[in-house]
Amino acid sequence: QSVLTQPPSVSGAPGQRVTISCTGSRSNIGAGYDVHWYQQVPGTAPKLLIYANTNRPSGVPDRFSASKSGTSASLAITGLQADDEADYYCQSHDTSLSVAFGGGTRLTVL
Amino acid sequence: QVLLVQSGAEVKKPGASVRVSCKASGYTFSNYDITWVRQAPGQGLEWLGWISADTGNTKFAQRFQERVTLTTDTFTGTAYMELRSLTSDDSALYFCAREARTVDAYCDYWGQGTLVTVSS
């Protein structure tokens, strides 16, 4: 059981907007720790998508955005494309575990 | 460019140990830290631990504290993860990742992964 809860799956048609939630608690996101997001195509290494709640590394399209509020965070993808199909993970720090990952969300592009 | 290249796949028997290496290039090794993460088949990411590349200070997930050793060789720019007393539950893809030294660190570059299979 992950301390950060994500929906197991989301889906959307090309061009649509989807959001992925990441729900934590007062010992992680709610304690003020930053949230980071990773994209992983199954069988390959994760790729940093968003760091420190809202920041995109160089090369990540602005179709990807994220926010954080209270004990939760959210990743939004607009203008959905076929190659966005992947698993998405949130990550934060936790006062008891040091580093926590969400359980992951499989994005399917219909 | 920044690269983390991990050692090849391993097959181990239950009770054995495995050592995975992670050779870094394209940046000053001692200026960043290394995190180790694993992923069991069909499962999510699980954090194992962290090592400071210059001081050797470590932090571990509680459930691995007794079985994992993390080390670095600053001369070769290589990090190592050793996991002992293997069981079938340890069969997974093991990743090393570079961690920036920020307040709430994140992993900005990842190795390609090393598949560890534990089977009798």
Contacts between the chains, C-beta under 8 A, distances in Angstrom:
chain1	res1	chain2	res2	distance
A	2	B	44	6.7
A	33	B	104	5.0
A	34	B	103	7.2
A	34	B	104	3.7
A	34	B	106	7.5
A	36	B	104	7.9
A	36	B	106	4.1
A	36	B	107	7.8
A	38	B	45	7.6
A	38	B	107	7.6
A	40	B	45	7.9
A	44	B	112	7.8
A	44	B	113	7.7
A	45	B	95	6.0
A	45	B	110	3.9
A	45	B	111	6.6
A	45	B	112	5.8
A	45	B	113	5.7
A	46	B	37	7.9
A	46	B	45	6.7
A	46	B	95	7.3
A	46	B	97	7.8
A	46	B	107	7.5
A	46	B	110	5.7
A	47	B	110	7.3
A	48	B	106	6.3
A	48	B	107	6.4
A	48	B	108	5.1
A	48	B	109	7.9
A	51	B	106	4.5
A	51	B	108	7.4
A	52	B	102	7.2
A	52	B	104	7.0
A	52	B	106	7.2
A	57	B	108	6.7
A	87	B	44	8.0
A	89	B	44	6.6
A	89	B	45	5.5
A	91	B	45	7.8
A	91	B	106	7.0
A	91	B	107	8.0
A	92	B	104	7.3
A	93	B	104	5.4
A	96	B	62	7.9
A	97	B	47	7.5
A	97	B	61	6.4
A	97	B	62	7.1
A	98	B	47	7.2
A	98	B	50	7.3
A	98	B	59	5.3
A	98	B	60	8.0
A	98	B	61	6.8
A	99	B	35	7.2
A	99	B	47	4.1
A	99	B	50	7.3
A	99	B	61	7.6
A	100	B	47	7.2
A	101	B	37	7.7
A	101	B	44	6.2
A	101	B	45	4.4
A	101	B	46	6.9
A	101	B	47	6.3
A	102	B	44	7.3
A	103	B	44	4.9
A	104	B	44	4.2
A	104	B	45	7.1
